[in-house]
Amino acid sequence: MNTDIVHILPSDFSPASRVWIYQSNRPFSAKEAVEIEEQLHQFTEQWNSHGTPVKGWGRLLFDQVIVLMADESEAGVSGCSTDSSVRIIKSMENQYSVNLFDRLALGFIVKEKLQLLPLAQVGYAIEKGYISTDTIYLNNTVQTKGELEKHWLVPLKNSWLAGKLGLHAY
Protein backbone atom coordinates (compact mmCIF):
# COMPACT_ATOMS: atom_id res chain seq x y z
CA MET A 1 0.00 0.00 0.00
CA ASN A 2 1.45 3.33 -1.05
CA THR A 3 1.17 5.75 1.87
CA ASP A 4 2.90 8.64 0.07
CA ILE A 5 -0.13 10.91 -0.27
CA VAL A 6 1.65 14.21 -0.91
CA HIS A 7 1.66 13.72 -4.70
CA ILE A 8 -2.12 13.10 -4.63
CA LEU A 9 -2.99 16.31 -2.78
CA PRO A 10 -3.62 19.49 -4.77
CA SER A 11 -0.33 21.39 -5.01
CA ASP A 12 -2.05 24.73 -5.54
CA PHE A 13 -3.86 24.62 -2.17
CA SER A 14 -2.47 26.51 0.82
CA PRO A 15 -0.95 24.44 3.65
CA ALA A 16 -3.57 26.16 5.85
CA SER A 17 -6.43 24.65 3.79
CA ARG A 18 -9.04 23.05 6.04
CA VAL A 19 -9.33 19.27 6.00
CA TRP A 20 -12.11 16.90 7.03
CA ILE A 21 -11.50 13.16 7.20
CA TYR A 22 -14.24 10.54 7.13
CA GLN A 23 -13.18 6.92 7.64
CA SER A 24 -15.56 4.18 6.57
CA ASN A 25 -16.16 1.11 8.70
CA ARG A 26 -15.45 -1.00 5.60
CA PRO A 27 -13.58 -0.67 2.30
CA PHE A 28 -15.65 0.41 -0.68
CA SER A 29 -15.91 -1.86 -3.71
CA ALA A 30 -14.35 -0.73 -6.99
CA LYS A 31 -17.80 0.26 -8.31
CA GLU A 32 -18.62 2.20 -5.13
CA ALA A 33 -15.22 3.91 -5.23
CA VAL A 34 -15.84 5.19 -8.76
CA GLU A 35 -19.27 6.49 -7.74
CA ILE A 36 -17.88 8.17 -4.62
CA GLU A 37 -15.07 9.84 -6.57
CA GLU A 38 -17.68 11.19 -9.00
CA GLN A 39 -19.91 12.46 -6.18
CA LEU A 40 -16.94 14.16 -4.51
CA HIS A 41 -15.94 15.77 -7.81
CA GLN A 42 -19.48 17.04 -8.42
CA PHE A 43 -19.76 18.33 -4.86
CA THR A 44 -16.44 20.21 -4.88
CA GLU A 45 -17.23 21.72 -8.30
CA GLN A 46 -20.44 23.30 -6.97
CA TRP A 47 -19.40 23.89 -3.32
CA ASN A 48 -20.01 27.48 -2.33
CA SER A 49 -20.11 29.72 0.70
CA HIS A 50 -22.81 32.39 0.62
CA GLY A 51 -22.75 32.36 -3.18
CA THR A 52 -18.97 32.46 -3.49
CA PRO A 53 -17.32 29.32 -4.89
CA VAL A 54 -15.23 27.34 -2.41
CA LYS A 55 -11.91 26.10 -3.76
CA GLY A 56 -12.54 22.49 -2.81
CA TRP A 57 -11.05 19.06 -3.32
CA GLY A 58 -12.26 15.60 -2.36
CA ARG A 59 -10.81 12.15 -2.74
CA LEU A 60 -11.27 8.57 -1.58
CA LEU A 61 -7.99 7.21 -0.24
CA PHE A 62 -7.12 3.59 0.56
CA ASP A 63 -10.65 2.64 -0.67
CA GLN A 64 -11.93 3.55 2.79
CA VAL A 65 -11.11 7.15 3.75
CA ILE A 66 -12.79 10.24 2.31
CA VAL A 67 -10.74 13.43 2.54
CA LEU A 68 -12.38 16.80 1.86
CA MET A 69 -10.30 19.96 1.63
CA ALA A 70 -11.17 23.64 1.30
CA ASP A 71 -8.59 26.31 0.50
CA GLU A 72 -9.78 29.39 2.35
CA SER A 73 -7.05 31.69 1.05
CA GLU A 74 -9.54 33.29 -1.36
CA ALA A 75 -12.94 32.63 0.26
CA GLY A 76 -13.71 31.31 3.73
CA VAL A 77 -15.91 28.32 4.45
CA SER A 78 -19.08 29.28 6.29
CA GLY A 79 -21.18 27.16 8.62
CA CYS A 80 -23.67 26.61 5.80
CA SER A 81 -21.00 25.37 3.41
CA THR A 82 -19.59 23.06 6.10
CA ASP A 83 -23.13 21.76 6.67
CA SER A 84 -23.46 21.03 2.95
CA SER A 85 -20.27 18.93 3.07
CA VAL A 86 -21.63 16.97 6.04
CA ARG A 87 -24.88 16.39 4.13
CA ILE A 88 -23.05 14.80 1.18
CA ILE A 89 -21.09 12.56 3.56
CA LYS A 90 -24.30 11.53 5.37
CA SER A 91 -25.87 10.84 1.99
CA MET A 92 -22.96 8.52 1.16
CA GLU A 93 -23.41 6.80 4.52
CA ASN A 94 -27.02 6.03 3.65
CA GLN A 95 -26.32 5.14 0.02
CA TYR A 96 -23.56 2.63 0.86
CA SER A 97 -24.74 1.47 4.32
CA VAL A 98 -21.51 2.49 6.05
CA ASN A 99 -20.55 4.50 9.12
CA LEU A 100 -18.37 7.51 8.32
CA PHE A 101 -18.64 9.26 11.69
CA ASP A 102 -17.31 6.67 14.18
CA ARG A 103 -14.41 8.52 15.81
CA LEU A 104 -13.66 5.61 18.18
CA ALA A 105 -12.70 3.29 15.31
CA LEU A 106 -9.01 3.93 14.77
CA GLY A 107 -7.24 3.18 11.50
CA PHE A 108 -3.90 1.40 11.23
CA ILE A 109 -1.92 0.12 8.24
CA VAL A 110 -1.38 -3.57 8.99
CA LYS A 111 0.10 -5.93 6.39
CA GLU A 112 -0.44 -3.37 3.60
CA LYS A 113 -4.13 -2.93 4.43
CA LEU A 114 -6.15 -0.42 6.40
CA GLN A 115 -7.46 -2.13 9.53
CA LEU A 116 -9.79 -0.58 12.09
CA LEU A 117 -9.56 -1.15 15.81
CA PRO A 118 -11.87 0.16 18.51
CA LEU A 119 -9.99 2.54 20.81
CA ALA A 120 -10.64 0.18 23.74
CA GLN A 121 -8.78 -2.68 21.99
CA VAL A 122 -5.60 -0.87 20.92
CA GLY A 123 -3.68 -1.77 24.11
CA TYR A 124 -4.66 -5.43 23.73
CA ALA A 125 -3.65 -5.41 20.05
CA ILE A 126 -0.18 -4.12 21.00
CA GLU A 127 0.12 -6.64 23.83
CA LYS A 128 -0.68 -9.53 21.46
CA GLY A 129 1.60 -8.25 18.68
CA TYR A 130 -1.17 -7.46 16.20
CA ILE A 131 0.18 -3.91 15.99
CA SER A 132 3.30 -2.26 17.41
CA THR A 133 4.30 1.25 18.34
CA ASP A 134 5.84 1.46 14.83
CA THR A 135 2.56 0.58 13.10
CA ILE A 136 1.31 3.44 10.91
CA TYR A 137 -1.69 5.15 12.51
CA LEU A 138 -4.21 7.34 10.66
CA ASN A 139 -4.36 10.47 12.79
CA ASN A 140 -7.77 11.64 11.62
CA THR A 141 -7.63 14.64 13.97
CA VAL A 142 -5.52 16.64 11.50
CA GLN A 143 -7.24 19.86 10.46
CA THR A 144 -5.13 21.39 7.68
CA LYS A 145 -3.41 20.31 4.48
CA GLY A 146 -0.03 20.92 6.12
CA GLU A 147 -0.96 18.65 9.04
CA LEU A 148 -2.36 16.06 6.63
CA GLU A 149 0.96 15.96 4.76
CA LYS A 150 3.12 15.67 7.89
CA HIS A 151 1.02 14.19 10.69
CA TRP A 152 -1.78 12.08 9.23
CA LEU A 153 0.09 8.82 8.58
CA VAL A 154 2.45 8.45 11.52
CA PRO A 155 3.92 5.65 13.61
CA LEU A 156 1.64 5.07 16.60
CA LYS A 157 4.47 6.03 18.96
CA ASN A 158 4.61 9.52 17.37
CA SER A 159 0.88 10.22 17.65
CA TRP A 160 -1.32 11.88 20.26
CA LEU A 161 -2.68 8.40 20.93
CA ALA A 162 0.66 7.18 22.35
CA GLY A 163 0.36 9.44 25.38
CA LYS A 164 -3.30 8.60 25.89
CA LEU A 165 -2.50 4.89 25.90
CA GLY A 166 0.61 5.23 28.07
CA LEU A 167 2.69 3.50 25.42
CA HIS A 168 5.93 4.40 27.13
CA ALA A 169 5.35 1.19 29.11
CA TYR A 170 5.59 -0.96 25.96
C-alpha positions in Angstrom: 0.0 0.0 0.0 1.4 3.3 -1.1 1.2 5.8 1.9 2.9 8.6 0.1 -0.1 10.9 -0.3 1.7 14.2 -0.9 1.7 13.7 -4.7 -2.1 13.1 -4.6 -3.0 16.3 -2.8 -3.6 19.5 -4.8 -0.3 21.4 -5.0 -2.1 24.7 -5.5 -3.9 24.6 -2.2 -2.5 26.5 0.8 -0.9 24.4 3.7 -3.6 26.2 5.8 -6.4 24.7 3.8 -9.0 23.1 6.0 -9.3 19.3 6.0 -12.1 16.9 7.0 -11.5 13.2 7.2 -14.2 10.5 7.1 -13.2 6.9 7.6 -15.6 4.2 6.6 -16.2 1.1 8.7 -15.4 -1.0 5.6 -13.6 -0.7 2.3 -15.7 0.4 -0.7 -15.9 -1.9 -3.7 -14.3 -0.7 -7.0 -17.8 0.3 -8.3 -18.6 2.2 -5.1 -15.2 3.9 -5.2 -15.8 5.2 -8.8 -19.3 6.5 -7.7 -17.9 8.2 -4.6 -15.1 9.8 -6.6 -17.7 11.2 -9.0 -19.9 12.5 -6.2 -16.9 14.2 -4.5 -15.9 15.8 -7.8 -19.5 17.0 -8.4 -19.8 18.3 -4.9 -16.4 20.2 -4.9 -17.2 21.7 -8.3 -20.4 23.3 -7.0 -19.4 23.9 -3.3 -20.0 27.5 -2.3 -20.1 29.7 0.7 -22.8 32.4 0.6 -22.8 32.4 -3.2 -19.0 32.5 -3.5 -17.3 29.3 -4.9 -15.2 27.3 -2.4 -11.9 26.1 -3.8 -12.5 22.5 -2.8 -11.0 19.1 -3.3 -12.3 15.6 -2.4 -10.8 12.1 -2.7 -11.3 8.6 -1.6 -8.0 7.2 -0.2 -7.1 3.6 0.6 -10.7 2.6 -0.7 -11.9 3.6 2.8 -11.1 7.1 3.7 -12.8 10.2 2.3 -10.7 13.4 2.5 -12.4 16.8 1.9 -10.3 20.0 1.6 -11.2 23.6 1.3 -8.6 26.3 0.5 -9.8 29.4 2.4 -7.1 31.7 1.1 -9.5 33.3 -1.4 -12.9 32.6 0.3 -13.7 31.3 3.7 -15.9 28.3 4.4 -19.1 29.3 6.3 -21.2 27.2 8.6 -23.7 26.6 5.8 -21.0 25.4 3.4 -19.6 23.1 6.1 -23.1 21.8 6.7 -23.5 21.0 2.9 -20.3 18.9 3.1 -21.6 17.0 6.0 -24.9 16.4 4.1 -23.0 14.8 1.2 -21.1 12.6 3.6 -24.3 11.5 5.4 -25.9 10.8 2.0 -23.0 8.5 1.2 -23.4 6.8 4.5 -27.0 6.0 3.7 -26.3 5.1 0.0 -23.6 2.6 0.9 -24.7 1.5 4.3 -21.5 2.5 6.0 -20.5 4.5 9.1 -18.4 7.5 8.3 -18.6 9.3 11.7 -17.3 6.7 14.2 -14.4 8.5 15.8 -13.7 5.6 18.2 -12.7 3.3 15.3 -9.0 3.9 14.8 -7.2 3.2 11.5 -3.9 1.4 11.2 -1.9 0.1 8.2 -1.4 -3.6 9.0 0.1 -5.9 6.4 -0.4 -3.4 3.6 -4.1 -2.9 4.4 -6.2 -0.4 6.4 -7.5 -2.1 9.5 -9.8 -0.6 12.1 -9.6 -1.1 15.8 -11.9 0.2 18.5 -10.0 2.5 20.8 -10.6 0.2 23.7 -8.8 -2.7 22.0 -5.6 -0.9 20.9 -3.7 -1.8 24.1 -4.7 -5.4 23.7 -3.6 -5.4 20.1 -0.2 -4.1 21.0 0.1 -6.6 23.8 -0.7 -9.5 21.5 1.6 -8.2 18.7 -1.2 -7.5 16.2 0.2 -3.9 16.0 3.3 -2.3 17.4 4.3 1.2 18.3 5.8 1.5 14.8 2.6 0.6 13.1 1.3 3.4 10.9 -1.7 5.1 12.5 -4.2 7.3 10.7 -4.4 10.5 12.8 -7.8 11.6 11.6 -7.6 14.6 14.0 -5.5 16.6 11.5 -7.2 19.9 10.5 -5.1 21.4 7.7 -3.4 20.3 4.5 0.0 20.9 6.1 -1.0 18.7 9.0 -2.4 16.1 6.6 1.0 16.0 4.8 3.1 15.7 7.9 1.0 14.2 10.7 -1.8 12.1 9.2 0.1 8.8 8.6 2.5 8.4 11.5 3.9 5.7 13.6 1.6 5.1 16.6 4.5 6.0 19.0 4.6 9.5 17.4 0.9 10.2 17.6 -1.3 11.9 20.3 -2.7 8.4 20.9 0.7 7.2 22.3 0.4 9.4 25.4 -3.3 8.6 25.9 -2.5 4.9 25.9 0.6 5.2 28.1 2.7 3.5 25.4 5.9 4.4 27.1 5.3 1.2 29.1 5.6 -1.0 26.0 
